[in-house]
Amino acid sequence: GVTPDEPCYNAVLQAWCTARQPERAHKVLERMKEAGVPPSHDTYGPLITAYGEAGNVSAAERVLRDMEERALWPKESNFNGLIKGLCRAGLYDDAKDVIDKMLNDSLHMERVAARKSKLRPSAVTFGLLMNAYCNTEQVRRARDLLQKMQWEG
């Protein structure tokens, strides 16, 4: 028979994520690892976002840690998935902490030495939290975050 490769596993995982079934998608990830097929950013990103959108922030954080343990350093889009989940759960301070850690490049200090460039949040990343602040009438916090965004360049 045909042995599934990474794109095959990713397609099935993405389908479960799109169907808002992150637990089933996670089972695909586990089967993938058991089969010796190394996951990629394309594997982890949708799963982090799906867990975040489902409000399961702790699962999204576990997936992010698993990703880092495999020396796949998260991209901005991976952090954005986590930030969306934190905002959805009303954990605005935690979402701000993720942005601060991205700015300080200290999310996991052991990975900093291995990275050639800093992971910087973009306007999209800041916008996720600013929108959450505005939607919950936390205008002062949104304004403060906007100033921080302008200051950080």
DSSP file with accessible surface (Angstrom, degrees, kcal/mol):
  #  RESIDUE AA STRUCTURE BP1 BP2  ACC     N-H-->O    O-->H-N    N-H-->O    O-->H-N    TCO  KAPPA ALPHA  PHI   PSI    X-CA   Y-CA   Z-CA
    1    1 A G              0   0  128      0, 0.0     2,-0.4     0, 0.0     0, 0.0   0.000 360.0 360.0 360.0 178.9    0.0    0.0    0.0
    2    2 A V        -     0   0  143      1,-0.0     0, 0.0     0, 0.0     0, 0.0  -0.752 360.0-137.5 -91.9 133.0    0.9    3.7    0.0
    3    3 A T        -     0   0  120     -2,-0.4     2,-0.0     1,-0.0    -1,-0.0  -0.801  25.1-118.4 -91.5 125.3    2.5    5.2    3.0
    4    4 A P        -     0   0   50      0, 0.0     2,-0.2     0, 0.0    -1,-0.0  -0.345  30.2-157.7 -62.7 141.2    1.1    8.6    4.0
    5    5 A D     >  -     0   0   90     32,-0.0     4,-2.5    -2,-0.0     5,-0.2  -0.505  37.3 -82.7-108.2-177.0    3.6   11.4    3.9
    6    6 A E  H  > S+     0   0   53      1,-0.2     4,-3.1     2,-0.2     5,-0.2   0.917 127.1  50.4 -57.6 -48.4    3.5   14.8    5.7
    7    7 A P  H  > S+     0   0   78      0, 0.0     4,-2.1     0, 0.0    -1,-0.2   0.888 110.9  51.3 -59.3 -34.4    1.3   16.6    3.1
    8    8 A C  H  > S+     0   0   59     -3,-0.2     4,-1.8     2,-0.2    -2,-0.2   0.954 112.8  43.6 -65.5 -50.5   -1.2   13.7    3.4
    9    9 A Y  H  X S+     0   0   34     -4,-2.5     4,-2.9     1,-0.2     5,-0.2   0.914 112.8  53.7 -59.8 -42.5   -1.4   13.8    7.2
   10   10 A N  H  X S+     0   0   19     -4,-3.1     4,-3.0    -5,-0.2    -1,-0.2   0.874 105.4  53.5 -62.2 -37.2   -1.6   17.6    7.0
   11   11 A A  H  X S+     0   0   63     -4,-2.1     4,-2.0    -5,-0.2    -1,-0.2   0.925 112.6  43.3 -64.0 -42.9   -4.5   17.5    4.7
   12   12 A V  H  X S+     0   0   64     -4,-1.8     4,-2.1     2,-0.2    -2,-0.2   0.934 115.0  49.5 -68.3 -44.1   -6.5   15.2    7.0
   13   13 A L  H  X S+     0   0    0     -4,-2.9     4,-2.3     1,-0.2    -2,-0.2   0.934 111.1  49.8 -59.4 -46.0   -5.4   17.3   10.1
   14   14 A Q  H  X S+     0   0   84     -4,-3.0     4,-2.9     1,-0.2    -1,-0.2   0.890 107.3  55.0 -61.5 -38.7   -6.5   20.5    8.4
   15   15 A A  H  X S+     0   0   58     -4,-2.0     4,-1.9     1,-0.2    -1,-0.2   0.926 109.1  46.7 -62.4 -42.6   -9.9   19.0    7.4
   16   16 A W  H  <>S+     0   0   80     -4,-2.1     5,-2.8     2,-0.2    -1,-0.2   0.891 112.5  50.4 -66.8 -36.8  -10.5   18.1   11.1
   17   17 A C  H ><5S+     0   0   11     -4,-2.3     3,-1.8     1,-0.2    -2,-0.2   0.928 109.8  49.8 -65.2 -44.0   -9.5   21.6   12.1
   18   18 A T  H 3<5S+     0   0   99     -4,-2.9    -1,-0.2     1,-0.3    -2,-0.2   0.859 107.6  54.8 -62.4 -34.0  -11.8   23.2    9.6
   19   19 A A  T 3<5S-     0   0   56     -4,-1.9    -1,-0.3    -5,-0.2    -2,-0.2   0.331 119.6-114.1 -80.5   7.3  -14.6   21.0   10.9
   20   20 A R  T < 5S+     0   0  171     -3,-1.8    -3,-0.2     1,-0.1    -2,-0.1   0.881  80.0 126.6  59.5  43.2  -13.9   22.4   14.3
   21   21 A Q     >< +     0   0   77     -5,-2.8     4,-2.1     1,-0.1     3,-0.5  -0.571  21.5 160.7-124.7  64.5  -12.7   19.0   15.7
   22   22 A P  H  > S+     0   0    2      0, 0.0     4,-2.7     0, 0.0     5,-0.2   0.830  72.3  59.2 -62.6 -29.1   -9.3   19.8   17.1
   23   23 A E  H  > S+     0   0   97      2,-0.2     4,-1.6     1,-0.2     5,-0.1   0.917 108.3  44.9 -64.9 -40.9   -9.2   16.7   19.3
   24   24 A R  H  > S+     0   0  125     -3,-0.5     4,-1.4     2,-0.2    -1,-0.2   0.887 112.1  52.6 -68.5 -37.2   -9.6   14.5   16.2
   25   25 A A  H  X S+     0   0    0     -4,-2.1     4,-1.9     1,-0.2    -2,-0.2   0.905 106.0  54.3 -62.3 -39.4   -6.9   16.6   14.4
   26   26 A H  H  X S+     0   0   39     -4,-2.7     4,-2.5     1,-0.2    -1,-0.2   0.876 103.1  56.2 -63.6 -36.3   -4.6   16.1   17.4
   27   27 A K  H  X S+     0   0  124     -4,-1.6     4,-2.6     2,-0.2    -1,-0.2   0.875 104.6  53.2 -62.5 -35.4   -5.1   12.3   17.0
   28   28 A V  H  X S+     0   0    2     -4,-1.4     4,-2.6     2,-0.2    -2,-0.2   0.926 107.9  50.7 -63.7 -43.1   -3.9   12.7   13.4
   29   29 A L  H  X S+     0   0    0     -4,-1.9     4,-2.5     1,-0.2    -2,-0.2   0.927 110.7  48.8 -59.1 -45.0   -0.8   14.5   14.7
   30   30 A E  H  X S+     0   0   69     -4,-2.5     4,-2.6     1,-0.2    -2,-0.2   0.921 112.0  48.1 -63.7 -42.8   -0.1   11.6   17.2
   31   31 A R  H  X S+     0   0  133     -4,-2.6     4,-1.9     1,-0.2    -1,-0.2   0.889 110.0  54.1 -62.3 -38.9   -0.5    9.0   14.5
   32   32 A M  H  <>S+     0   0    0     -4,-2.6     5,-2.4     2,-0.2     4,-0.2   0.937 110.5  44.6 -60.2 -48.0    1.8   11.0   12.3
   33   33 A K  H ><5S+     0   0   42     -4,-2.5     3,-1.6     1,-0.2    -2,-0.2   0.913 111.3  53.7 -65.7 -39.9    4.5   11.0   15.0
   34   34 A E  H 3<5S+     0   0  155     -4,-2.6    -1,-0.2     1,-0.3    -2,-0.2   0.841 106.2  53.6 -62.0 -33.0    4.0    7.3   15.7
   35   35 A A  T 3<5S-     0   0   60     -4,-1.9    -1,-0.3    -5,-0.2    -2,-0.2   0.479 119.1-113.0 -80.0  -3.7    4.5    6.6   12.0
   36   36 A G  T < 5S+     0   0   61     -3,-1.6    -3,-0.2     1,-0.3    -2,-0.1   0.671  70.6 140.6  81.4  16.0    7.8    8.5   12.1
   37   37 A V      < -     0   0   22     -5,-2.4    -1,-0.3    -6,-0.2    -2,-0.1  -0.838  51.9-130.2 -93.7 115.2    6.6   11.3    9.8
   38   38 A P        -     0   0   95      0, 0.0     2,-0.1     0, 0.0   -32,-0.1  -0.495  18.9-131.5 -70.5 128.1    8.0   14.5   11.2
   39   39 A P        -     0   0   10      0, 0.0     2,-0.2     0, 0.0   -33,-0.0  -0.357  23.6-160.2 -71.9 159.4    5.4   17.3   11.6
   40   40 A S    >>  -     0   0   24    -34,-0.1     4,-2.2    -2,-0.1     3,-1.3  -0.661  40.7 -83.4-125.9-176.1    6.0   20.8   10.3
   41   41 A H  H 3> S+     0   0   44      1,-0.3     4,-2.7     2,-0.2    34,-0.1   0.868 129.2  59.7 -56.8 -36.7    4.8   24.3   10.8
   42   42 A D  H 34 S+     0   0  112      1,-0.2    -1,-0.3     2,-0.2   -28,-0.0   0.703 107.3  46.7 -66.8 -19.9    2.0   23.4    8.4
   43   43 A T  H <> S+     0   0    0     -3,-1.3     4,-0.8     2,-0.1    -2,-0.2   0.901 118.1  37.7 -83.0 -49.0    1.0   20.6   10.8
   44   44 A Y  H  X S+     0   0    0     -4,-2.2     4,-2.6     1,-0.2     5,-0.2   0.855 104.3  66.8 -76.1 -37.3    1.1   22.6   14.1
   45   45 A G  H  X S+     0   0   12     -4,-2.7     4,-2.4     1,-0.2     5,-0.2   0.931 102.4  43.9 -55.1 -53.5   -0.3   26.0   12.9
   46   46 A P  H  > S+     0   0   26      0, 0.0     4,-2.8     0, 0.0    -1,-0.2   0.883 113.6  52.9 -61.7 -33.3   -3.9   24.9   12.1
   47   47 A L  H  X S+     0   0    0     -4,-0.8     4,-2.6     2,-0.2     5,-0.3   0.923 108.6  48.5 -69.4 -41.8   -4.0   22.8   15.3
   48   48 A I  H  X S+     0   0    0     -4,-2.6     4,-2.4     1,-0.2    -1,-0.2   0.947 115.1  45.9 -60.7 -46.2   -3.0   25.7   17.5
   49   49 A T  H  X S+     0   0   33     -4,-2.4     4,-3.1    -5,-0.2     5,-0.2   0.919 111.6  51.2 -64.1 -43.1   -5.6   27.9   15.8
   50   50 A A  H  X S+     0   0    8     -4,-2.8     4,-1.7     1,-0.2     6,-0.2   0.920 112.2  46.0 -63.1 -43.5   -8.3   25.3   16.0
   51   51 A Y  H  <>S+     0   0   13     -4,-2.6     5,-2.4     2,-0.2     4,-0.4   0.921 113.7  50.3 -63.7 -42.0   -7.8   24.8   19.7
   52   52 A G  H ><5S+     0   0    0     -4,-2.4     3,-1.5    -5,-0.3    -2,-0.2   0.940 110.5  48.2 -60.9 -45.6   -7.7   28.5   20.2
   53   53 A E  H 3<5S+     0   0   63     -4,-3.1    -1,-0.2     1,-0.3    -2,-0.2   0.809 108.9  54.5 -66.5 -27.7  -10.9   29.1   18.3
   54   54 A A  T 3<5S-     0   0   64     -4,-1.7    -1,-0.3    -5,-0.2    -2,-0.2   0.509 117.6-115.2 -81.3  -4.7  -12.5   26.3   20.4
   55   55 A G  T < 5S+     0   0   35     -3,-1.5     2,-1.3    -4,-0.4     3,-0.2   0.571  76.7 131.0  82.5  10.0  -11.5   28.1   23.6
   56   56 A N     >< +     0   0   51     -5,-2.4     4,-1.9    -6,-0.2    -1,-0.2  -0.609  22.0 162.8 -96.9  75.4   -9.1   25.3   24.7
   57   57 A V  H  >  +     0   0   13     -2,-1.3     4,-2.7     1,-0.2     5,-0.2   0.877  69.4  57.1 -64.4 -39.0   -6.1   27.6   25.4
   58   58 A S  H  > S+     0   0   60      1,-0.2     4,-2.1    -3,-0.2    -1,-0.2   0.907 108.2  47.7 -63.3 -37.9   -4.3   25.0   27.5
   59   59 A A  H  > S+     0   0    1      2,-0.2     4,-2.4     1,-0.2    -1,-0.2   0.915 110.6  51.9 -67.5 -40.6   -4.3   22.5   24.6
   60   60 A A  H  X S+     0   0    0     -4,-1.9     4,-2.2     1,-0.2    -2,-0.2   0.919 110.6  48.6 -60.5 -41.8   -3.1   25.3   22.2
   61   61 A E  H  X S+     0   0   65     -4,-2.7     4,-2.5     1,-0.2    -1,-0.2   0.891 109.6  52.2 -66.4 -38.2   -0.3   26.0   24.6
   62   62 A R  H  X S+     0   0  123     -4,-2.1     4,-2.6    -5,-0.2    -1,-0.2   0.911 109.6  49.2 -63.5 -41.7    0.6   22.3   24.8
   63   63 A V  H  X S+     0   0    1     -4,-2.4     4,-2.5     2,-0.2    -2,-0.2   0.923 110.1  51.6 -63.8 -41.1    0.8   22.0   21.0
   64   64 A L  H  X S+     0   0   10     -4,-2.2     4,-2.3     1,-0.2    -2,-0.2   0.930 110.9  47.7 -61.5 -42.7    3.0   25.1   20.9
   65   65 A R  H  X S+     0   0  111     -4,-2.5     4,-2.7     2,-0.2    -1,-0.2   0.914 110.3  51.9 -64.2 -42.4    5.3   23.6   23.5
   66   66 A D  H  X S+     0   0   28     -4,-2.6     4,-1.2     1,-0.2    -1,-0.2   0.922 108.6  52.1 -59.1 -41.6    5.4   20.3   21.6
   67   67 A M  H ><>S+     0   0    0     -4,-2.5     5,-2.1     1,-0.2     3,-0.6   0.937 111.1  45.9 -59.2 -47.5    6.3   22.2   18.5
   68   68 A E  H ><5S+     0   0   15     -4,-2.3     3,-2.1     1,-0.2    -1,-0.2   0.874 106.0  59.4 -67.2 -35.7    9.2   23.9   20.2
   69   69 A E  H 3<5S+     0   0  151     -4,-2.7    -1,-0.2     1,-0.3    -2,-0.2   0.779 103.6  53.4 -63.4 -24.2   10.4   20.7   21.7
   70   70 A R  T <<5S-     0   0  108     -4,-1.2    -1,-0.3    -3,-0.6    -2,-0.2   0.221 122.6-109.8 -92.4  13.1   10.8   19.4   18.2
   71   71 A A  T < 5S+     0   0   62     -3,-2.1     2,-0.8     1,-0.2    -3,-0.2   0.789  76.6 136.0  62.2  30.2   12.9   22.5   17.3
   72   72 A L      < -     0   0   35     -5,-2.1    -1,-0.2    -6,-0.2    -2,-0.2  -0.897  48.5-147.8-103.4  98.3   10.2   24.0   15.2
   73   73 A W        -     0   0   68     -2,-0.8   -32,-0.0    -3,-0.1    -5,-0.0  -0.540  23.7-108.0 -73.5 126.8   10.3   27.6   16.3
   74   74 A P        -     0   0    1      0, 0.0     2,-0.2     0, 0.0    -1,-0.1  -0.174  27.6-140.0 -57.7 145.7    6.8   29.1   16.1
   75   75 A K    >>  -     0   0  103    -34,-0.1     4,-1.8     1,-0.1     3,-0.7  -0.537  33.2 -97.1 -94.4 169.4    6.0   31.7   13.5
   76   76 A E  H 3> S+     0   0   50      1,-0.3     4,-2.7     2,-0.2     5,-0.2   0.901 124.6  57.9 -54.9 -41.1    4.0   34.8   14.1
   77   77 A S  H 3> S+     0   0   69      1,-0.2     4,-1.8     2,-0.2    -1,-0.3   0.855 103.2  53.7 -61.9 -32.9    0.9   33.0   12.7
   78   78 A N  H <> S+     0   0    2     -3,-0.7     4,-1.4     2,-0.2    -1,-0.2   0.928 111.1  45.0 -66.0 -43.4    1.3   30.3   15.4
   79   79 A F  H  X S+     0   0    0     -4,-1.8     4,-3.0     1,-0.2    -2,-0.2   0.868 108.0  58.8 -67.1 -35.0    1.3   32.9   18.1
   80   80 A N  H  X S+     0   0   16     -4,-2.7     4,-2.7     1,-0.2    -1,-0.2   0.892 102.6  53.4 -61.7 -38.6   -1.6   34.6   16.5
   81   81 A G  H  X S+     0   0    1     -4,-1.8     4,-1.8     2,-0.2    -1,-0.2   0.912 111.5  45.7 -60.7 -41.2   -3.7   31.4   16.9
   82   82 A L  H  X S+     0   0    7     -4,-1.4     4,-2.6     2,-0.2    -2,-0.2   0.928 111.4  51.6 -67.5 -43.9   -2.8   31.3   20.6
   83   83 A I  H  X S+     0   0    0     -4,-3.0     4,-2.7     1,-0.2     5,-0.2   0.917 107.7  53.1 -61.1 -41.4   -3.6   35.0   21.0
   84   84 A K  H  X S+     0   0   84     -4,-2.7     4,-2.6     1,-0.2    -1,-0.2   0.926 110.9  47.3 -58.0 -45.5   -7.0   34.6   19.3
   85   85 A G  H  X S+     0   0    0     -4,-1.8     4,-2.0     2,-0.2    -2,-0.2   0.905 111.0  50.3 -63.9 -42.5   -7.8   31.8   21.8
   86   86 A L  H  <>S+     0   0    1     -4,-2.6     5,-3.0     2,-0.2    -2,-0.2   0.923 112.8  46.9 -62.4 -42.7   -6.7   33.8   24.8
   87   87 A C  H ><5S+     0   0   15     -4,-2.7     3,-1.7     1,-0.2    -2,-0.2   0.920 109.8  53.1 -65.2 -42.5   -8.8   36.7   23.7
   88   88 A R  H 3<5S+     0   0  159     -4,-2.6    -1,-0.2     1,-0.3    -2,-0.2   0.867 109.5  49.6 -60.1 -35.1  -11.8   34.5   23.1
   89   89 A A  T 3<5S-     0   0   50     -4,-2.0    -1,-0.3    -5,-0.2    -2,-0.2   0.436 118.9-113.3 -83.1  -0.2  -11.4   33.1   26.6
   90   90 A G  T < 5S+     0   0   36     -3,-1.7     2,-1.3    -4,-0.2     3,-0.3   0.645  75.3 135.7  77.8  15.7  -11.2   36.7   28.0
   91   91 A L     >< +     0   0   70     -5,-3.0     4,-2.1    -6,-0.2     5,-0.2  -0.473  15.5 153.4 -95.6  64.0   -7.6   36.2   29.0
   92   92 A Y  H  >  +     0   0   42     -2,-1.3     4,-2.6     1,-0.2    -1,-0.2   0.858  68.3  53.9 -65.3 -38.1   -6.5   39.6   27.7
   93   93 A D  H  > S+     0   0   91     -3,-0.3     4,-2.3     2,-0.2    -1,-0.2   0.904 109.5  48.9 -64.5 -38.7   -3.5   39.9   30.1
   94   94 A D  H  > S+     0   0   69      2,-0.2     4,-1.8     1,-0.2    -2,-0.2   0.900 110.6  50.8 -66.1 -39.2   -2.2   36.5   29.0
   95   95 A A  H  X S+     0   0    0     -4,-2.1     4,-1.9     1,-0.2    -2,-0.2   0.921 110.4  49.3 -63.1 -41.8   -2.6   37.6   25.3
   96   96 A K  H  X S+     0   0   58     -4,-2.6     4,-3.0     1,-0.2    -2,-0.2   0.892 106.8  56.3 -64.0 -38.0   -0.7   40.8   26.1
   97   97 A D  H  X S+     0   0   71     -4,-2.3     4,-2.8     2,-0.2    -1,-0.2   0.885 104.3  52.9 -60.6 -39.2    2.0   38.7   27.8
   98   98 A V  H  X S+     0   0   12     -4,-1.8     4,-2.4     2,-0.2    -1,-0.2   0.944 111.3  46.1 -62.0 -44.7    2.4   36.7   24.6
   99   99 A I  H  X S+     0   0    0     -4,-1.9     4,-2.6     2,-0.2    -2,-0.2   0.936 112.6  50.3 -63.4 -44.0    2.9   39.9   22.6
  100  100 A D  H  X S+     0   0   25     -4,-3.0     4,-2.6     1,-0.2    -1,-0.2   0.915 110.7  49.6 -60.3 -41.2    5.3   41.2   25.2
  101  101 A K  H  X>S+     0   0   91     -4,-2.8     5,-1.9     2,-0.2     4,-0.8   0.882 109.4  51.5 -67.7 -35.8    7.3   38.0   25.1
  102  102 A M  H ><5S+     0   0    1     -4,-2.4     3,-0.5     2,-0.2    -1,-0.2   0.928 112.0  47.4 -63.2 -43.0    7.5   38.2   21.3
  103  103 A L  H 3<5S+     0   0   10     -4,-2.6    -2,-0.2     1,-0.2    -1,-0.2   0.881 116.7  42.5 -64.4 -38.6    8.8   41.8   21.6
  104  104 A N  H 3<5S-     0   0  113     -4,-2.6    -1,-0.2    -5,-0.2    -2,-0.2   0.502 102.3-134.0 -86.3  -5.9   11.3   40.8   24.2
  105  105 A D  T <<5S+     0   0   12     -4,-0.8    -3,-0.2    -3,-0.5    -4,-0.1   0.860  73.5 116.0  55.7  38.1   12.2   37.6   22.4
  106  106 A S      < +     0   0   45     -5,-1.9     3,-0.5    -6,-0.2    -4,-0.1   0.090  19.2 117.9-126.4  26.3   12.0   35.7   25.6
  107  107 A L  S    S-     0   0   29     -6,-0.5     2,-0.3     1,-0.3    -1,-0.1   0.949 103.8  -0.9 -58.4 -46.4    9.2   33.3   25.1
  108  108 A H  S >> S-     0   0   53     -7,-0.1     3,-2.0     1,-0.1     4,-0.6  -0.843  72.7-159.3-142.6 104.3   11.7   30.5   25.6
  109  109 A M  H >> S+     0   0  120     -3,-0.5     3,-1.0    -2,-0.3     4,-0.8   0.792  87.0  67.2 -58.7 -29.6   15.2   31.8   26.2
  110  110 A E  H 34 S+     0   0  141      1,-0.3     4,-0.4     2,-0.2    -1,-0.3   0.784 101.2  49.7 -65.2 -20.9   16.8   28.5   25.2
  111  111 A R  H <> S+     0   0    0     -3,-2.0     4,-0.9     1,-0.2     3,-0.4   0.684  91.2  78.1 -89.4 -15.1   15.6   29.0   21.6
  112  112 A V  H X< S+     0   0   39     -3,-1.0     3,-1.1    -4,-0.6    -1,-0.2   0.918  91.4  52.2 -62.3 -43.0   16.8   32.6   21.3
  113  113 A A  T 3< S+     0   0   99     -4,-0.8    -1,-0.3     1,-0.3    -2,-0.1   0.831 109.1  51.4 -63.0 -29.4   20.4   31.5   20.7
  114  114 A A  T 34 S+     0   0   63     -3,-0.4     2,-0.4    -4,-0.4    -1,-0.3   0.638  96.0  85.5 -83.1 -12.6   19.3   29.2   17.9
  115  115 A R    <<  -     0   0   48     -3,-1.1     3,-0.1    -4,-0.9     4,-0.0  -0.704  58.5-162.4 -93.3 139.6   17.3   31.9   16.1
  116  116 A K  S    S+     0   0  218     -2,-0.4     2,-0.3     1,-0.1    -1,-0.1   0.701  77.6  31.9 -90.2 -21.7   19.0   34.2   13.7
  117  117 A S  S    S-     0   0   80     -5,-0.0     2,-0.2     3,-0.0    -1,-0.1  -0.965  86.5-105.1-135.7 154.9   16.2   36.8   13.7
  118  118 A K        -     0   0  130     -2,-0.3     2,-0.8    -3,-0.1   -15,-0.1  -0.474  28.0-123.7 -77.3 146.1   13.8   38.1   16.3
  119  119 A L        -     0   0   15    -17,-0.2   -14,-0.3    -2,-0.2    -1,-0.1  -0.826  36.6-173.0 -88.7 112.1   10.2   37.1   16.2
  120  120 A R        -     0   0   98     -2,-0.8     2,-0.1   -16,-0.1   -17,-0.1  -0.917  23.4-121.5-111.7 134.0    8.4   40.4   16.0
  121  121 A P        -     0   0   14      0, 0.0     2,-0.1     0, 0.0   -22,-0.0  -0.470  29.6-146.7 -69.7 142.2    4.6   40.9   16.2
  122  122 A S     >  -     0   0   41     -2,-0.1     4,-2.3     1,-0.0     5,-0.2  -0.370  35.5 -87.3 -96.5-176.8    3.1   42.6   13.3
  123  123 A A  H  > S+     0   0   63      1,-0.2     4,-2.7     2,-0.2     5,-0.1   0.843 128.7  58.9 -60.8 -31.1    0.1   45.0   13.1
  124  124 A V  H  > S+     0   0   93      2,-0.2     4,-1.7     1,-0.2    -1,-0.2   0.942 106.1  46.8 -63.4 -46.2   -2.0   41.8   12.6
  125  125 A T  H  > S+     0   0    0      1,-0.2     4,-1.1     2,-0.2     3,-0.3   0.946 115.6  44.4 -62.3 -49.6   -0.8   40.5   16.0
  126  126 A F  H  X S+     0   0    5     -4,-2.3     4,-2.7     1,-0.2     3,-0.3   0.900 109.7  58.6 -59.5 -40.1   -1.4   43.8   17.8
  127  127 A G  H  X S+     0   0   17     -4,-2.7     4,-2.8    -5,-0.2     5,-0.3   0.832  96.5  61.1 -62.4 -32.8   -4.7   44.1   16.0
  128  128 A L  H  X S+     0   0   37     -4,-1.7     4,-1.6    -3,-0.3    -1,-0.2   0.941 112.4  37.0 -58.5 -47.1   -6.0   40.9   17.5
  129  129 A L  H  X S+     0   0    0     -4,-1.1     4,-2.7    -3,-0.3    -2,-0.2   0.894 114.8  54.7 -75.2 -38.2   -5.7   42.1   21.0
  130  130 A M  H  X S+     0   0   30     -4,-2.7     4,-2.7     1,-0.2    -2,-0.2   0.921 108.9  49.0 -61.2 -42.6   -6.7   45.7   20.1
  131  131 A N  H  X S+     0   0  102     -4,-2.8     4,-2.8     2,-0.2    -1,-0.2   0.909 110.4  50.9 -62.1 -41.4  -10.0   44.4   18.6
  132  132 A A  H  X S+     0   0   13     -4,-1.6     4,-0.9    -5,-0.3    -2,-0.2   0.920 111.0  48.7 -63.2 -42.4  -10.6   42.3   21.7
  133  133 A Y  H ><>S+     0   0    2     -4,-2.7     5,-3.3     1,-0.2     3,-0.8   0.944 113.5  46.3 -60.4 -47.5  -10.1   45.3   23.9
  134  134 A C  H ><5S+     0   0   66     -4,-2.7     3,-1.7     1,-0.2    -2,-0.2   0.897 108.6  55.2 -64.8 -39.2  -12.4   47.5   21.8
  135  135 A N  H 3<5S+     0   0  134     -4,-2.8    -1,-0.2     1,-0.3    -2,-0.2   0.693 112.2  44.3 -67.5 -18.4  -15.1   44.8   21.6
  136  136 A T  T <<5S-     0   0   57     -4,-0.9    -1,-0.3    -3,-0.8    -2,-0.2   0.081 119.3-109.2-112.4  21.0  -15.1   44.7   25.4
  137  137 A E  T < 5S+     0   0  175     -3,-1.7     2,-0.6     1,-0.2     3,-0.2   0.789  74.9 137.2  57.5  36.1  -15.1   48.4   25.8
  138  138 A Q     >< +     0   0   45     -5,-3.3     4,-2.0     1,-0.2     3,-0.2  -0.499  16.3 154.1-104.4  61.1  -11.5   48.5   27.1
  139  139 A V  H  >  +     0   0   92     -2,-0.6     4,-2.9     1,-0.2     5,-0.2   0.866  65.8  55.7 -63.1 -39.5  -10.6   51.5   25.0
  140  140 A R  H  > S+     0   0  170      1,-0.2     4,-2.7    -3,-0.2    -1,-0.2   0.926 109.0  47.6 -60.7 -43.5   -7.8   52.8   27.3
  141  141 A R  H  > S+     0   0   79      2,-0.2     4,-2.4     1,-0.2    -1,-0.2   0.891 111.3  51.3 -65.3 -37.8   -6.0   49.4   27.0
  142  142 A A  H  X S+     0   0    8     -4,-2.0     4,-2.5     2,-0.2    -2,-0.2   0.923 111.1  48.0 -63.3 -43.1   -6.5   49.5   23.2
  143  143 A R  H  X S+     0   0  115     -4,-2.9     4,-2.5     2,-0.2    -2,-0.2   0.921 111.1  50.5 -64.2 -43.0   -5.0   53.0   23.1
  144  144 A D  H  X S+     0   0   75     -4,-2.7     4,-2.2     1,-0.2    -1,-0.2   0.906 111.2  48.7 -61.5 -39.8   -2.1   51.9   25.3
  145  145 A L  H  X S+     0   0    5     -4,-2.4     4,-2.8     2,-0.2    -1,-0.2   0.899 108.7  53.3 -68.2 -38.3   -1.4   49.0   23.1
  146  146 A L  H  X S+     0   0   65     -4,-2.5     4,-2.6     2,-0.2    -2,-0.2   0.926 109.3  49.0 -60.3 -44.2   -1.6   51.2   20.0
  147  147 A Q  H  X S+     0   0  106     -4,-2.5     4,-2.6     2,-0.2    -2,-0.2   0.918 110.8  50.1 -61.9 -41.1    1.0   53.5   21.6
  148  148 A K  H  X S+     0   0   60     -4,-2.2     4,-2.7     2,-0.2    -2,-0.2   0.922 109.9  51.2 -62.9 -42.2    3.2   50.5   22.4
  149  149 A M  H  X S+     0   0   49     -4,-2.8     4,-1.2     1,-0.2    -2,-0.2   0.928 112.3  45.9 -61.0 -44.0    2.9   49.3   18.8
  150  150 A Q  H  < S+     0   0  131     -4,-2.6    -1,-0.2     1,-0.2    -2,-0.2   0.892 113.1  50.3 -65.9 -39.1    3.9   52.7   17.5
  151  151 A W  H  < S+     0   0  216     -4,-2.6    -2,-0.2     1,-0.2    -1,-0.2   0.909 110.1  49.4 -65.6 -41.4    6.8   52.8   19.9
  152  152 A E  H  <        0   0   63     -4,-2.7    -1,-0.2    -5,-0.2    -2,-0.2   0.710 360.0 360.0 -74.0 -19.4    8.1   49.4   19.0
  153  153 A G     <        0   0  100     -4,-1.2    -3,-0.2    -5,-0.2    -2,-0.1   0.775 360.0 360.0  73.1 360.0    7.9   50.3   15.3
